[in-house]
Amino acid sequence: MSVAHPKIAIIGAGIIGLSCAWELLKRGAEVSVFDKQWPPVGASWAAAGMLAPAFEAAGEGVAHPEFFDLCLRSARMWRGFAEEIEQASGQGVGYCEGPALAVALDEAEAEHLLRLEARLVESGLTAERLSRRDIGALERGVSPDFELALALVSDGRVDPRRTVLALRTAIERAGGVFEIVPEGVSGAQLTEGFNTCLDASGVGDGAGAVQAVEGVMLAFRRADMALDHVVRCGAEYAVPRGEHVLVGATVGEVADARAFLLSRAVRFLPRVRSAALVDQWRGFRPATPDRLPIMGRGSDARTFVARGHYRNGILLAPITAEIMAEVILGGELAGFAAAFAPARFGATA
Ligand SMILES: Cc1cc2nc3c(=O)[nH]c(=O)nc-3n(C[C@H](O)[C@H](O)[C@H](O)COP(=O)(O)OP(=O)(O)OC[C@H]3O[C@@H](n4cnc5c(N)ncnc54)[C@H](O)[C@@H]3O)c2cc1C
């Protein structure tokens, strides 16, 4: 069932809530976005901004057949999404196409890259193998001691902080409303007067199916690293952003996150040893038990949910916005998105 004149309250102004608001406004809905804070210093503010479907290709941790497809669909939407937000807001979002580089320094990492390469080729995508000379020409700072290196053409990047700032401007210019939730106001009070509510609260209050998984990020002076591409090695990565190179990220609580990340990064980017560390922060990924997002109809006819995007919420923002606008305004969840319906967690989602 869809509402004839939707008046929609969106709880949460991270990249998911804002992207859904933008898409709903474009389709003529009346939208208000609520958050406890601005800027929205949740997961979106902490993220590196990799748009990296290839890294979901080998299914490490997440083995859902539909998930890689979802990531690819969203990656393909990003260029148009970025252009549209930039045009509507007059602000840049730092979108860059790939390739990202992936290097394997030991046998286990090489096996993982070979699986990833096979899955990409199976899906009609390219993963170009790189020689030492190729890597040397592309990124002189990457260790030459690798077993295997790939250029992942599908994997780009964006600046998530600039994206959420630009999205808010675009939303307000399009007639959407943004409000800070007043202290002591309950969710029910907040959504009074709206006939539809979208829960995009990320980790939210930490109850129910979505749990917080901590991630720590380090930022180094880019001039010391001279890095132009995203470089990944095992579970770690380095991402150039403006004057900085971000090195991340831990997954879950780690006793000395800085020492841990440094020891991992120095393997593939030896220059990190002498680079100036200029910032460090942590964020909390919204994670479901199966590590897949929750998107669709909530517990009653006027409630919808878009949460649990775990480590890919930046990548998945455009496709999530499209899916949620369809289901809120059209009433049906697209076939390919049915695997991510909240119903799989019963009432707890
Ligand atoms: C260190 C790190 C690195 C990452 N790197 C990447 C990456 O490279 N690429 C990628 O695709 N993803 C990455 N991610 C994952 C990505 O950041 C998340 O999946 C994504 O940001 C989730 O967006 P969100 O809008 O759901 O949540 P959030 O950005 O957390 O937004 C939720 C918002 O809801 C608000 N809120 C909560 N409760 C309430 C309430 N009761 N009332 C009002 N407002 C409320 C919060 O204040 C917050 O602003 C990374 C995450 C981390 C932590």
The ligand as an ORCA input file, in Angstrom:
! r2SCAN-3c Opt
* xyz 0 1
  C      36.223      3.787      9.769
  C      35.173      3.539      8.735
  C      35.504      3.505      7.393
  C      34.521      3.287      6.421
  N      34.868      3.323      5.107
  C      33.910      3.155      4.156
  C      34.246      3.245      2.786
  O      35.396      3.494      2.420
  N      33.260      3.039      1.858
  C      31.966      2.759      2.226
  O      31.120      2.578      1.346
  N      31.619      2.695      3.537
  C      32.564      2.877      4.504
  N      32.239      2.795      5.820
  C      30.862      2.433      6.177
  C      29.946      3.637      6.061
  O      30.528      4.710      6.750
  C      28.564      3.343      6.658
  O      28.038      2.153      6.121
  C      27.591      4.477      6.320
  O      28.170      5.715      6.655
  C      26.272      4.321      7.060
  O      25.525      5.491      6.820
  P      24.231      5.816      7.673
  O      23.652      7.049      7.122
  O      23.369      4.589      7.739
  O      24.758      6.008      9.163
  P      25.421      7.297      9.854
  O      26.345      7.998      8.955
  O      25.943      6.809     11.166
  O      24.183      8.265     10.073
  C      23.164      7.980     11.005
  C      22.701      9.302     11.585
  O      21.551      9.067     12.381
  C      21.591      9.944     13.490
  N      20.725      9.397     14.534
  C      20.878      8.242     15.234
  N      19.846      8.090     16.106
  C      19.036      9.189     15.946
  C      17.809      9.607     16.556
  N      17.215      8.875     17.499
  N      17.262     10.766     16.161
  C      17.845     11.521     15.182
  N      19.028     11.168     14.571
  C      19.593     10.005     14.938
  C      23.069      9.998     13.868
  O      23.355     11.173     14.604
  C      23.744      9.959     12.505
  O      24.044     11.262     12.025
  C      33.182      3.051      6.815
  C      32.838      3.096      8.177
  C      33.818      3.343      9.118
  C      33.416      3.415     10.572
*
